[in-house]
Amino acid sequence: MGEGFLRGKSHPPSTITFYEDRGFQGRHYECSSDHSNLQPYFSRCNSIRVDSGCWMLYEQPNFQGPQYFLRRGDYPDYQQWMGLSDSIRSCRLIPHTSSHRLRIYEREDYRGQMVEITEDCSSLHDRFHFSEIHSFNVLEGWWVLYELPNYRGRQYLLRPGDYRRYHDWGATNARVGSLRRAVDFY
C-alpha cells in the first residue's frame, strides 16, 4: 500500500484523504500539505474526505489544469466537488488567514474602474456592473474566483499578489462571475 496509505492514524491539523472509488472505498491516500504530483499514490479519484482545512485540487500535476476548491466535508463522488472527471493529480493546502481584501479592476494592468472587496460576492456583475474583469490585486487572504455567478463554473485560486491580466490566474478569457474567500466556514 505504501507509506501514504494510512488507516486509523490521528489527523494532523489539516488533512485530506483521496479515495480511488466512490463512497470512500478502495485504495486511499492521506495528505497534509501541498503535493505537486499525486500520480504515484492513486490512479483515479472518485471520493474525498476533507477532515480539516481548505484545499485546491488540480486535474494535472504541478498545480495545472482545472481547479476545484474543497473545504471540510465529505465528497462521496467527483460530481460533489464539481469535478469533470476522476483525475486529481496535485493539491494545495490553503493557509488560514483572518482577513481578506482584494481590488478588482475593469481593465488590464489595474486600469479602469476599481472596487475593493473584503467579503464574498455571489454576482460581480449585479453588484458592480462590470461586464468583464481583467485584473486583480489580492492584498490579503486567499480567494476562489468562479467563472459564473453563484459560485459555479471554472474555479481559480487567487493567492496574495498581482494578476495584471486574466492569463495570470490561468483563465482563457476575462469572464468572472463570483468571488469567495477561501475559508473553512460560511
Secondary structure as UniProt FT lines:
FT   TURN            3..4
FT   STRAND          16..21
FT   TURN            22..24
FT   STRAND          25..31
FT   TURN            39..41
FT   STRAND          47..50
FT   STRAND          54..60
FT   TURN            61..63
FT   STRAND          64..70
FT   STRAND          73..75
FT   HELIX           78..81
FT   STRAND          90..94
FT   STRAND          101..107
FT   HELIX           108..110
FT   STRAND          111..117
FT   HELIX           124..128
FT   STRAND          135..140
FT   STRAND          143..148
FT   TURN            149..151
FT   STRAND          152..158
FT   STRAND          161..163
FT   HELIX           166..169
FT   STRAND          178..181
//
